Amino acid sequence: MASLIKRIPRSTDGLALLGSIAAGMLLTYVLLSPSGSESLDLALYLVAGSLISLAATELLLRNRIVSGTLRLRQKLVVASVFVLLIGFINIVGLSALMFVNSDHDLPLLVAILAFAGGISLYVAVRLASRLSRSLETLERGVERLAEGELAARVPIESEDELGRVSRSFNLMAANLEESRERQRQLEESRKELTAAISHDLRTPLASARAMLEAIKDEVVSDPSEQKEYVERSLREINNLSDLVSDLFELSLIDAGALTLERSRTPLQDLVLETVGSFEESARQKGLTLSVDVEEQMEQVVIDGLRIRRVLVNLLQNAIRHTPADGSVSVTARDEGHEVRVEVSDTGSGIAEKDLPKIWSRFFRADESRTRMADGLPGTGLGLSIVRGIIDLHGGWIRAESPRGQGARFSFGLPKAAG
C-alpha cells in the first residue's frame, strides 16, 4: 500500500485529491462530533479508510482493462460505480463502529447514496457521450488528414482542452495544406525554370554552332561574311556567359550566400556615374537620357557594386524597351529615413496583368520587351536579381506602368545598415 501511495501523481490533480480527502475527513469528524474516547477511534478509521480507498482507486486506474480497452463512456460509468461502492463501504464501516445508527441512519444514508449514485451515473453518461462525439469527430478529421485530404477541418464546439486540440488540429491542417501548395508551386517553378534554362542555353549554342560549322565547312567563303558569322557567334557566346553569371548570382541569393560589402556611399555620385556610362548607348539609339539627383544627399550604408548592378539592369531594360526619339529619366531623392531612386521610360510599357509576374525568373511578357538592342534575347533574370539585391539591403522595389506612359521602376534604401 505504501508503494501505491508513493506513486500518486505529485501534480495539481494529486494535491487536489489529497485536499479533498482531508476536507472530507474533517467534515465527517465535525458532523459526527465524537466524544473524547471515540475521537481516536474515528481518527484512526478515517485515516485507514482514506489510505485504503486511495490505494484501491490507484489499483483501479492502473488496471489495464479499465485504462486501455474500455470506451470512454464505460470508463466513466465504472468510475462512478466504484466511487459509490467506496462510499457504501465507508458508511457500513462507520455503522459497524457505532458512529452511525444501523437501525435508522444507515438505511437513510444508503438511500441517499443510491439517489446520488443514479444522478452521478446519468451525468457521467451524458458527459461521456458529449466527449465521445467530440473525440470521434476529431478522429475522423485525423483519418481524413492521414489519407491525404489536407482540406480536412473539425468544428470547434467548446473552449476547453478538446476545443483547443481541435483548433490546433485545424491550424496544423492549414499549415500542411499551405505547405503542399508551396511545394506544388515550387515544383512547377522548377520545371518551368529547367525548361527555360534548357531553351536559353540550347538556342544560342545551336546558333553559334551552326555559324561556326558553316565557316569550318567553307559553306561561307567570303571573308566579310565569315567575319560577320564570327562576330554573331561571339555575341551568342557572350549572351550565354551573361546567362550563366546571372544564374550563379541568383543561386547565391537563394542560398543566402550572397555577401554584401557595405560601406558609406555617396549615392548621388553612384547614380551620376552609372547613368553617364549609358549616354553613348542612348545617343546611338536616338534616346534622350536625363538624370535629376538631389545635390545634398546623405551618404547611405550599402554595397555600392550591388546597387550599381541594380541601376545597370534597370537602365538596360529602359533603353532596350524605349523606341527611338523616346526618353529615359533617372531621379534620386533623400526621403529622410531612406533614399528613393526612380528609373522611368516612354517605351511600350508593361501590361497590367504582367506587372505581378515581371519579378519571376525567365518571365517574358512579349517579344517587344524581350529583345535587346542588338537583337539578342534578354536572360529574363535581371529583375529577379534586382529584387534579390534590394531585399538583402532591407529596401523595397516596385514597378508601375500607367497606360500610354511607359514603365517606371522605383526602389528605396534605408540609410542605416539593415
N, C-alpha and C positions, 0 to 999 in steps of 0.2 A: 504493500500500500504506500509505503514511504517513497518508493521509486516512482510510483504513478503520480503522487503529489508533486514530486520534483519536476515532472515532465509537463506540468501545467504551463501553458504559454505565458511568458513574462512580458505581456503586452498590455495595451489598454483594455482589451477584452478580458484578459486574465485578472487584472486589477478590479475591473467592474464586477466580475463574478465573485471574487473574494469579498468585495464590499457588500454585495447583495446578500451573501451568506451571513456576514457579520451583522448586517442590519436585521435580517430575519431572526437570527438568534436573539438579538437584543429585544426585538419586538415581542417574541414569544415569552421571553423572561419577564418583560413588563406586564403583559396581559395575564399571565398565569399567577403572578405575584406569589411565588412560593415562600413558605416560612423559612426560618433560619436553617432548620435541619434538612429541608428539602432543596435548598438553593444549590448545594454542592452536587446533589444527585442530578438536578436538572441541568446544571452547567456541564457536568461530565457527559450526560446524554446528548446535549446539543452539540458539543464538540465532536463526540464519537459519531453521532448521526451525520453531521456535516462532512466529516472526513470520509465515512463510508459512502455517502451519497455522491461526493465528488469523485471518489475512486470508481464507483460504478458508472458515473457519467463518462469518465475518461475511457473506461473499457468499451462502452457503447460507441463512442465517437471513433475509437481506433479499430473497431470491428470492420473487417474488410467488406463484409456483406452490406453493412449499413453505409459505410463511406464510399463503396465502389459501385456495386451492381444495382442498388435501388434507385428508382427515379426520384426526382426532387419532391414530388407530392408525397410519395411513400416515406421518404426520409423525414419530412416534417410531421407526418402522422405518427410515425414511430417515436419521434422526439416528444410529441405531445403526450402520447400514451405512457411513455417512460416517465415523464415529469409527474403525471397523475399517479403512477404507481409508487414513485418515491414519496409523494405527499401522503398517500394512503398508508404506506408502511410507517412513516413517521407519526401519523395520527394514532395508529394502532399501538406503536411503541409508547407514546405519551399516555395512552389509556392503560397500558399494562403497568406503567409506573405510578398509576393512580393520580396523574396530573389532569386527566380528562375523565369525566363521569361516563363509565362504559354503558350505563343504562339509558341515559338521556342525551348527553353531549356527543357521544361517539356516533350514533346514527345520524344526528343532525349534521355533524361535520362531514360525514361520508356523503350525505345527500348534497350538501353544498359543494363538496369536491367534485361529485359526479356532474352537477349542473355546470360548474366552471370548466370541467373537462370537456363537456359537449360543446360549449362556446369556443374553447381553445381549439378543438378539432375542426370546427367549422371555419374559424379564422385561418387555421393552418392550411386547410384545403383550398380556400379562396385565394390566399396569398400564394400558395404553391402553383395554382392554376395560372395566375397572372404572371408569375416569374417564368413558368414553363413556356407560356406563349411568347414572352419576350425573348427567351433563350432560343426557342425553336425558330423564331424569325431571324435572329442573328445567325443561327446555324445555317439556315437556308442561304442567307447572304454570303456566308463564308464559302459554302459549297459552290455557289454561282461564281464567286471570285476565283476559287481554285480551278474551275472549269474554263477559265479564261474570259469570263464575262466581266470586264473591268468597269462596266457601267452599273454594276450592282450596287444598290444602296438599301439601307434599312431605315424604317421610321424611328424617330426619337420620341418615345412615348412618356418619358419621365426625366427628371433631373437628378436621379440617384446614380449609383455606381453603374447600373445597366445602361442608363441614358448616356453616361459619359463614355462607356465602352462602345455604344452604338455610334456616338459622334466620332470617336477615334477611328472606328472601322470605316465610316464614310469618308473621313479625311484620308485614310490610308488608300482606299479605293480610288479616290480622286487623284491622289498623287501618282498612283500606279497608272491610271488612265492617261494622265498628263505625260508621264514618263514614256509610255508606249507611243503616244502621239509624237513626242520629240524624237524618239528612236526611229519612227517611220519617216519623219521629215528628214532626219539625218541620213537615213538610208537612201531616200530619194535624192537628196542633195549630193550624196556620194556618187550615185550612179550618174547624175547629171554632170558632176564635176569630172568624173572619169571620161564620160563621153566627150565633154568639151575639151579636156586636155588632149585626148586622143586626136580629135579633129584639128585642134590648133597646132599640134605637133606634126601631124601627118601632112597637112596641106602645104605648108612652106617647104617641108622636106621633099615632098613629091615634086614641087615646082622647081626647087633648086637642083634636084637630081636630074630631072628631065632636061633642064637647060645645060647642065654640065655634060650630060651624056651626048647631047646634040653637038657640043663643041668637040668632045672626045671622038665621036664617030664621024666628025667632019661633015655633019649634016649642014652646019653653018660654017661656011668657009670665009666669008667676008670679014676682014679684021674689025671693022666698025661694029658689025653685028655681034661678033664674038665678045668684043669689049662690053657691049650693052648687056649680053647674056651674063657675063661675069658680074657686072655691077648689080643686076637684078638678083642674081644668086646671093651676092653679099648682103643685099637688103633683106632677103628672106632669112639668111643665117642670123643677121643682127636681130630680126624680129623674134627668132627662136631664142636667142640669148636673152632678150628682154623678158620673154615669157618665163624662162627658167628662173631668172633673177626675181621676178615678181612672185612666182610660186614659192621660192625659197623664203622670201621675206614674209609672205602670208603664213607659211608653216611656222616661222619663228613667233609671229603674233599669236597664232592659235595655241602654241605650246607655252606661251608666256615667257619665251626665252629671248624676246627682243629687248635688249637693254638700252635704256635711254641715257645718253651722256648729257645731263642737264648742266646748264650754266646761265649766268645772267647775260641776256642777249638783247641788243637794241633792235626791236622788231622792225622799226621803220627802215633801218639800213638793210635788213634781210629782205624786206619786201621790194625796196627800190632796186637792189642788186638783182633779184630774181626776175623782176619784170624787165629790167634792162637787157637781160640775156635773151629775151624773146622779141626784141624790137625788130631784128632783121627778119625773123620768120613772119611776123605780122606784116612788115613792109612788102615782102615778096608776094604775099597773098592779097595785098591791097586792103589791109585792115587798119583801122585806127586803134592804137593801143595807148590807153591813158592810165595814169596812176595818181591817186589822191591820198596822201599819207599825212596824218596829223604830225606836226613837227615835234611837239613836246610830249612824246610818249614815254612812259616809264618803262624801264627795262623789265623783261619777263624771264622767269626761270624755265627754260625749255631746252630741248635738244635741237639746236639750230639746223643741223643737217637733215633731221627728220621733217621738221616743219618746212624746210626748203623743198623737200620731196613732195609734201602736200601741195605747196604752191605750184610747183612744176607740173604735177598731174592735173591740177585744176586749170592751169593756163593752157596746157596742151589740149585738153578737152575743149576749152572755149575757142581756141584758134582753129582747131580741127573742124568744129561744127558750125563755124560762122562763115557765110559766103563772102565773096569779095565785096568791097565797099561797106562792109559791116564794121562793128566796133566791139572792142573788148575793154572793160574797165576794171580796175582794182582799187579798192579803198581799204584803209586801215584806221581804226578809231580806238581811243582809250575810253573804256566804259566805266572806269572807276575800279571795280573789283576784278575786271578782266579786260582783255583786248579783243576786238572783233575785226575780222578780215572778211572781205566780200569780193568775189570774182563773178562778174556778170558779162553776158554777151548778147548780141542781137541775132543769134542764129535761129535754127529751126525749132528750138525749144524741145521740151520733153512732154509727151502725152501724160495727162493726169493719171491714167491707170498704170503708167510705168514708173511714176515717181517713187512708190514704196519699194520697187524692185531694183532700182539702179545700184544699190549697195551690194546686191548679190553677185557672186563671182560668175564671170563669163556671161553676165546678162547683157544682151544687146537688143535695144528697143527696135531699131530698124536699120536698114542698110545706110541711110544718110547719116546716122550717128555712130557708125562703126568703122568708117574708112578714114584712114589717116590722110594727110595732105598728099603723101606720095602714093596713095592707092592701096597701101597695105592695111590689113585689118588691125584694130587695136586688140590688146590682150583681153580686155573685159575684166581686168583685175585691179585697175588703177583706183577706182573709187572704194573698193573693199580695203585696199591698203591705206588709203587716206583716212577712212573712218577708224581703222585699227590704230593708226598713229595718234589721231586726235583723242580717242578713248584712253590710250595709255597716258596721255598728258592730263587726263581728267577734264577735258573740254567737251564741247558739243559741236555738231555739224548738221546742217540741213540743206535741202535743195528746194528751190521754188521755180516754177515756170509759168508766169502769167501768160495767158493766151496772146499770141502775137508779139511777145516781148522777149523772146529768147529764154535763156536759163540763167539762174542766179544761185550760186553756191556761197554760203557764209558759214564761218566757224568762229568759235570763241575759245580763248585760252585763259585759264586763271593765272593771275600774276604770281601767286605763291606756288612753290613746288607741290605737286599732288602727292 
